Each structure stands twice: as structure tokens, then as C-alpha cells.
């Protein structure tokens, strides 16, 4: 029972009890505390949340406002034109992604490669009658460096170190062939020393010097001129198209057929001009390219 004294205030509390606090509605879990509002003010009922609004799925948060409950406005519906445009944009993005995921056929050639050209048989043919004295282990090979760029340009050139090494092999073999030939002709009458002295007195130089002189015009520059180039390239299935210069497009009727043995080995097997297989008179093919 609430009584008021003559001044309109609540009666004093008994001496032995602590002063009574203003009456507030105490919290009851999990309900948030409710506060009594001052007299004369609008009454707001604090609505507790069982969980934060962003954890309530698709439900819009509700706010208790004077006079009722207000929710956030529903999003506007997209027009049909907007939906169509969005679908087209999504399709174009998908096309671009697929284009990046599908590897270019030229990609298998990207990088630096080394190919070895074997001219052993051609050299033996040039030795003529003395070719029978060529050692079975003799090899005359050149290495060619190829570079295929991701802008679909290419270049190749003779490896200079390989050329210099193999030229010396050729000179040494030619010296050996001359010595064997002279021994076969004069060996019944002269010793090897006597044959060498006779040769030097007749030609004015040793057999080795004579051999080196015979190949003085075989220079790196002279050979690289015909074993280097650049241009654009294209790959389709098992065909490699090479243009003769970067200013030219590839000729669809001129190409090399290749076989990819592995990611690091490709073999050029045949050459075609005007869609007709060539005779491969230079002996370059088959040419095995090893990725560096």
C-alpha cells in the first residue's frame, strides 16, 4: 500500500533497513531490462533481441516505435531490362574466364629450346674418295637456339660455342683423313715422319695447317646467316607455321609437322611448301627440340 505524507513524498524507510532504491524493472534472462520512464513522458517498450539482427537470416530487423512496429522498406524489384543486362554481363565475364583457362595451342612452344642439326653425312659426301678414312665416331653437328615468345613471335640462331667446337672437330678429322690417305698410298715406301716431312716440303705447311686453311672460309657469320631468322608463328593441331619476318603473316600452306613427345621435347618431322611435302635436301629434319 503506497501512502504519501503531507508533502507528497513517500514515507521514510525504517531505520534498520537500507534506503529503498527507485523501483526499476529488473532484467530477467534473456529479456533486456525494462526501465520505467519519467512521469509525463511517452512510454517506450524496449524490445529485446534474441540475437543481433544480422544473424536473423533474411528477416528484417524490427524497431519498436511509438504507435507500433516499423520495418525497413523492402528492396525495389529489378526491372526486366536490368536483369537481362546483368545476365549478359555475367555471360561475357564467363567467356573471358574460359578464354584464360583454355590454353593457347602456341603455349606448348613458349620458351627457349635447343635443336641439334646433324651434318655428318653431308660432310662425308664432300670428302669424296677419302671419305672411307673417316672415323666411325666422327660427328659434325650444330646446335640451334630457338625462342618462342608469348606474343607469338619467334627467333632462332646458330649457337656460336657449338659451331666453334664442331669446326675444330671437323678440322681434326680432316687432318686424320689426310694422314690415313697418305699412309695408304705411301706407307709401303715411307714412314709416317717421312710422309709428314715430304708433305710440308711440297705444300709449305704441315698437314694440320693445311686442314685449317682448307676451312678458313667456314666462319660462324657465314653459317649463321643461313641458320638464323625471326618472324611470327602459329600452331594448329600438329602443324607449326613460321613466317619469314615479323612484318609478314604466316603462310597457311607452308608449315612443319611436329610430334610432341613430352612437355620438354618436340620433334619437327616433315616440311611442307604449298601444302606439298618437301624433299628435305638440307638434311635438317627430323629436328628434335629440347626445352631449356
Residue pairs with C-beta under 8 A, 6 or more apart in sequence:
2 10
3 10
3 11
4 10
4 11
5 11
13 19
13 20
22 36
23 36
24 33
24 34
24 35
24 36
25 33
25 34
25 35
25 36
26 33
27 33
30 48
30 50
31 48
32 46
32 48
33 46
34 45
34 46
35 46
37 43
37 44
42 66
44 64
44 66
45 64
46 64
47 62
47 63
47 64
49 61
53 60
53 61
60 71
60 72
60 74
61 71
61 72
62 69
62 70
62 71
63 69
63 70
63 71
78 86
105 235
105 236
105 237
106 148
106 150
106 152
106 233
106 234
106 235
107 150
108 235
108 260
108 263
108 266
109 148
109 154
109 233
109 235
109 240
109 266
110 148
110 149
110 150
111 147
111 148
111 291
111 292
112 145
112 146
112 147
112 291
112 292
113 145
113 146
113 147
113 148
113 266
113 289
113 290
113 291
113 292
114 143
114 144
114 145
114 146
114 159
114 289
114 290
114 292
115 143
115 144
115 146
115 268
115 287
115 288
115 289
115 290
116 141
116 142
116 143
116 144
116 287
116 288
117 141
117 142
117 143
117 144
117 227
117 283
117 284
117 287
118 139
118 140
118 141
118 283
119 140
119 141
119 142
119 283
120 138
120 139
120 140
120 141
121 283
122 140
122 283
123 140
123 170
124 131
124 134
125 131
127 134
127 174
127 177
130 177
130 178
130 180
130 181
131 177
133 176
133 177
133 180
133 181
133 184
134 173
134 177
135 173
135 176
138 169
138 173
139 169
140 166
140 169
140 170
140 173
141 162
141 166
142 158
142 159
142 162
142 163
142 166
142 223
142 227
143 158
143 159
143 162
144 156
144 157
144 158
144 159
144 227
145 156
145 157
145 158
145 159
146 154
146 155
146 156
146 289
147 154
147 155
147 156
148 154
148 233
152 232
152 233
152 234
153 230
153 231
153 232
153 233
153 246
154 230
154 231
154 232
154 233
154 242
155 228
155 229
155 230
156 227
156 228
156 229
156 230
157 224
157 227
157 228
158 220
158 223
158 224
158 227
158 228
160 220
160 224
163 220
163 223
163 224
164 220
167 215
167 218
170 215
170 218
171 208
171 211
171 212
171 215
172 211
174 211
174 214
174 215
175 207
175 208
175 211
178 207
178 210
178 211
179 192
179 195
179 196
179 207
182 195
182 199
182 207
183 192
183 195
186 195
186 198
187 195
190 198
196 206
196 207
199 206
199 207
199 210
200 206
200 207
203 210
205 213
229 244
229 245
230 245
230 246
231 242
231 243
231 244
231 245
231 246
231 248
231 250
232 242
232 243
232 246
232 248
232 249
232 250
233 240
233 241
233 242
233 243
233 250
234 240
234 241
234 250
235 241
238 257
238 258
238 259
239 255
239 256
239 257
239 258
240 255
240 256
240 257
240 258
240 268
241 250
241 251
241 252
241 254
241 255
242 250
242 254
242 255
242 256
243 249
243 250
243 251
253 272
253 273
253 274
253 275
254 272
254 273
254 274
255 271
255 272
256 268
256 269
256 270
256 271
256 272
256 285
257 268
257 269
257 270
257 271
257 272
258 266
258 267
258 268
258 269
259 266
259 267
259 269
260 266
261 267
263 291
264 290
264 291
265 288
265 289
265 290
265 291
266 288
266 289
267 286
267 287
267 288
267 289
268 285
268 286
268 287
268 288
268 289
269 285
269 286
270 277
270 280
270 285
271 277
271 278
271 280
271 285
272 278
